[in-house]
Amino acid sequence: MEMKVVGVYLAAGRSTRMGCDKLSLPLGDAPLGEWGLRSLLQSEVNEVVWVHTQRAPLTLPFSLKPVHVRTMPVGLPLSASVRCGVEVARDLGADALLFALADQPFVTSDLLDDLVHALSRHAEAAYVSFGHGPPMPPLIVRTELVWELRAELAGDRGLGPLLAQSHVSNVRRALSDDYLIFDVDTPADYARATSLWMSLGGDGRDKATCMAADLVRRGVGM
């Protein structure tokens, strides 16, 4: 039987270190927080749960996949968003959950599909992630394990530390470039993201570059 994978897009962060709503900052021809969602929608997941806040409404890109939007109150910790996504995905009958963060604009659909394929090939694995450190998004986890761990989620801690402590069988995938899973958390990160975007052949970045430079100059969120 084919594995049903539900993508969980976490876009309800507080942007504390940025000093403004980072997901609405421009990056190319779309807000920073929209790129990861586009990649998730273009991946091989069957459905998507999009957890966000009313503070940062993003435009839903065109999609032929079901998208289940859940709006969280502003200011709740990361654990609340993860728990919300887990509960919705389980109700949808997911065999596995693919977690993606809205502040990782360089994650591609190919990268996400690599996780899905790896979990499909390794029936003994409870989760698949990139690198060799603590497991962090993007990552894919079998539903039964996430459901067992959900009660332990607390504060701004995500699934990573809990998975590391679980000692279950897992698979680690290699990354061709670390920038692919680069998190944009601070003004300096945003400046780096706009620079990376242009170096990768992007255009229409003038507004983003100016805003990044201004945030760094003012030391917002540093």
C-alpha atoms as one frame of an Amber mdcrd trajectory, in Angstrom:
protein
   0.000   0.000   0.000   1.313   3.449  -0.886   2.394   5.608   2.024   0.266
   8.707   2.613   2.449  11.690   3.473   1.022  14.930   4.841   3.228  18.010
   4.773   3.121  20.255   7.849   4.157  23.823   7.055   5.038  25.713  10.230
   4.546  29.452   9.696   3.354  30.700  13.096   6.640  31.886  14.601   7.043
  35.091  16.616   9.996  36.570  14.655  11.495  37.809  17.943  15.087  37.989
  16.738  14.156  39.712  13.469  12.266  42.528  15.189   9.521  42.452  12.539
   7.413  39.873  10.739  10.160  38.040   8.855   7.828  35.915   6.757   6.445
  39.021   5.057   9.886  40.367   4.114  10.419  40.385   0.340  12.627  37.788
  -1.268  12.464  37.904  -5.029   8.918  38.252  -6.299   7.262  36.785  -3.189
   7.358  37.092   0.608  10.121  35.098   2.288   7.590  32.816   3.975   5.962
  31.761   0.705   8.917  30.005  -0.920   8.940  27.014   1.400   5.207  26.584
   0.918   5.634  26.562  -2.849   8.251  23.825  -2.543   6.036  21.755  -0.248
   3.088  22.061  -2.631   5.301  21.013  -5.546   6.632  17.988  -3.670   5.161
  14.495  -3.591   3.204  14.960  -0.350  -0.470  14.082  -0.660  -1.900  16.947
   1.388  -0.615  19.970   3.294  -1.438  21.357   6.733  -0.501  25.040   6.842
  -0.187  26.410  10.387   0.103  30.216  10.476  -1.043  33.324  12.360  -3.325
  36.172  11.320  -0.385  38.558  11.704   1.327  37.211   8.618  -1.256  36.164
   6.042   0.523  34.715   3.039  -0.970  34.155  -0.376  -1.686  30.523  -1.078
   0.071  29.574  -4.324  -1.958  27.687  -6.887  -2.187  24.051  -5.858  -3.977
  20.935  -6.981  -3.423  19.399  -3.537  -5.731  19.777  -0.550  -4.435  22.472
   1.818  -5.781  22.573   5.370  -5.162  25.977   6.951  -5.045  26.372  10.713
  -4.687  29.819  12.252  -2.936  30.111  15.610  -3.062  33.094  18.025   0.012
  35.303  17.820   2.632  34.599  20.477   2.193  30.878  21.056   5.385  28.774
  21.254   6.619  26.464  18.506   5.358  23.390  20.331   1.747  24.571  19.952
   2.117  24.839  16.170   3.741  21.428  15.897   1.047  19.821  18.043  -1.677
  21.440  15.912  -0.119  20.164  12.701   0.325  16.666  14.125  -3.301  16.411
  15.239  -4.694  17.582  11.895  -2.372  15.301   9.894  -3.303  12.279  11.995
  -6.994  12.999  11.464  -6.257  13.031   7.717  -4.943   9.478   7.962  -1.266
  10.311   7.407   1.261   7.476   7.546   4.057  10.023   7.831   4.419  13.753
   8.406   6.873  15.904   6.455   7.725  18.989   8.516   8.893  22.159   6.769
   9.653  25.615   8.178   8.470  28.871   6.634  11.800  30.560   7.355  13.800
  28.157   5.156  13.270  29.710   1.710  15.963  27.654  -0.054  14.405  24.251
   0.610  13.426  22.724  -2.727  10.762  20.221  -3.670  13.535  17.808  -4.747
  15.014  18.014  -1.255  11.641  17.213   0.303  11.046  14.360  -2.127  14.415
  12.900  -1.144  13.104  12.544   2.421   9.885  10.898   1.247  11.737   8.421
  -0.978  14.249   7.567   1.759  11.502   6.763   4.258   9.726   4.626   1.659
  12.920   2.652   1.018  13.714   2.107   4.697  10.715   0.419   6.310  12.609
   0.095   9.593  13.257   3.832   9.918  11.034   5.955  12.165  12.274   9.219
  10.675  14.611  10.691   8.054  16.483  13.984   8.285  19.539  15.729   6.838
  23.019  15.975   8.351  24.414  14.349  11.458  23.483  16.767  14.242  20.174
  16.941  16.117  17.357  16.165  13.659  15.796  19.392  12.414  13.291  20.312
   9.684  12.895  19.576   6.970  12.353  16.047   8.212   9.863  13.245   7.793
   8.544  11.203  10.719   6.178   8.268  10.870   2.862   9.226  12.413   2.905
   6.696  15.232   6.174   8.095  16.598   5.043  11.717  16.376   1.802  10.821
  18.119   3.718   9.203  20.973   5.964  12.257  21.379   3.343  15.006  21.056
   2.583  15.161  24.797   6.256  15.914  25.498   6.299  18.970  23.252   6.700
  22.125  25.320   7.767  25.735  24.882   9.791  26.641  21.807  11.249  23.160
  21.547  10.320  21.280  18.405  10.511  17.583  17.637  14.285  17.531  17.090
  15.431  17.045  20.719  12.694  14.481  21.352  13.675  12.479  18.287  17.333
  12.592  19.307  16.410  11.152  22.710  14.098   8.474  21.314  16.929   6.225
  20.033  14.697   4.862  17.287  15.993   3.659  13.933  16.524   6.558  11.541
  18.179   7.538   8.285  20.394  10.587   7.737  20.714  12.055   4.282  23.668
  14.094   3.033  23.262  17.679   1.848  24.963  18.981  -1.277  24.973  22.526
   0.184  24.189  23.712   3.711  22.415  26.828   2.420  19.518  24.634   1.302
  18.270  24.376   4.899  19.425  27.830   5.999  17.063  29.401   8.589  16.400
  33.139   8.371  16.117  34.331  11.980  17.976  37.667  12.262  18.594  40.754
  10.122  22.056  39.391   9.319  20.438  36.126   8.159  18.055  38.083   5.944
  20.961  40.004   4.427  22.705  36.701   3.725  19.518  35.248   2.236  19.098
  38.141  -0.210  22.761  37.870  -1.178  22.422  34.126  -1.721  19.259  34.640
  -3.727  21.006  37.020  -6.121  24.075  34.794  -6.399  21.808  31.914  -7.396
  20.490  33.925 -10.327  17.560  35.732  -8.751  16.238  39.035 -10.023  13.956
  41.748  -8.707  15.813  41.740  -5.384  16.419  45.505  -4.995  13.688  46.068
  -2.422  14.723  43.020  -0.389  18.393  44.027  -0.420  17.632  47.564   0.769
  15.425  46.293   3.583  18.066  43.786   4.667  20.753  46.462   4.761  18.484
  48.789   6.747  17.660  46.111   9.327  21.331  45.285   9.823  22.292  48.968
  10.045  19.679  49.595  12.748  20.616  46.392  14.585  17.000  45.277  14.771
  16.685  41.980  16.614  20.457  41.575  16.962
